């Protein structure tokens, strides 16, 4: 069997991974990408620059593998990647963590529209979802909408550059317009948000799109024309699969730009609290709680404390006892507010309980504990009772954080042996889609390998149960002042 090449186009880094005929990682290439913030709350990327980074990484890996049996693509989800009739961008991509449409989301939430939509779609409203962005564009940039013929995601954009085809896989199409039970776009949801006019922009949904590499793309990528290209589920879903979470009840936590805690489900739950998102997968669903702020909080804290690397933050945090001397941190630092496990565009972070008795070590500990409380909060919101938590992402390289996650959740924490778990998930989907495996679950059984578990520390559970309850109480009290803080931002 020839090698498999998988692309994982994240928000800040593009990766391409080549797997040998035994399924082992044989080559990895990475390119950083630029996220621009041209105005308060705006988060964008140059679509051609993203494609160029994909091409460079694939070309580098292909030179080492000598070709590919197929190429599989996973990428950041949500956002709005508009193209014209020729498949060319009509402007920069507006990303999943963009906040410009926060006012529309707040209105939908206040008026009950968001909850009504959840009962059909299984996903809460957020400013980085297509319905919010399209609403903003119609009010502020209708000319761009007029020039656009299709609204893609990052994965759909890359697939279109490789194959010339416009499509959406079921995961990308899940939010916000899909009727999850029908696995089709819902005219009722379009009407609910006043977006009937946008139906022409929605790409056709295909369960797992597969198409051949065009001659032009093949030359760019250094591969043979006609090589099958598989559009795998978008990154948070592909990562769950790549970690080996493929059966109902299995859980995964992504410690990346988003902290995403997710559980595989056999059927969508549309009757519970209207929070989080639900993603259609091959043969099942993913109940996911992707936050707006993850490892960026770690990087922000490192800058604040004058640290050069995240490992130093972990070492500094270990100089403080659990509980950080009574210091509590709410890690809601995104300008877009928060979307999981609750949705509030006005949410903001806070460091509570400061006194002269606190030092840098207490702050470091409080930050990591605050982020970990969010993971526990999201895990509780899934309603599942997993026996372990599989983790991945850049934050999973921190032994200190992994032990803290085990202590706070009370679950064994396990990492994959793969360096790029999202790419592994794309490979598993590609195998099933091209006939190389009977199913994604069977492909995972054959190819996913896990490291030894990090077990919860003895005697920590009761302490962290109390601290988690305190975290929720402090957040509730602070949330009462988020509207006032928004008014102050508006004034200044």
Buried (B, 14 or more C-beta within 10 A) or exposed (E): EBBBBBBBBBBBBBBBBBBBEEBEBBBBBBBEBEBEEEEEBBBBBBBEBBBBBBBBBBBBBBEEBEBBBBBBBBBBBBBBBBBEEEBEBBBBBBBBBBBBBBBBBBEBBEEEBBBBBBEBBBBBBBBBBBBBBBBBBBEEEEEBBEBBBBBBBBBBBBBBBBBBBBBBBBBBBBBBBBBBEEEEBBEEBBEBBEBEEBEEBBBEBBBBBBBBBBEEBBEBBBBBEEBBBBBBBBBBBBBBBBBBBBEEBBBBBBBBBBBBBBBBBEEBBBEEEBBBBBBBBBEBBBBBBBBBBBBBBBBBBBEEBEBEEBBBBBBBBBEBEBBBBBBBBBBBBBBBBBBBBBBBBBBBBBBBBBEEEBEBBBBBBBBBBBBBBBBBBBBBBBEBEBEBBBBBBBBBBBEBBBBBBBBBBBBBBBBBEBBBBBBBBBBBBBBBBBEBBEBBBBBBEEBBEBEEBBEBBEEBBEBBEEBBEBBEEBBEEBBEEBEEBBEEEEEE
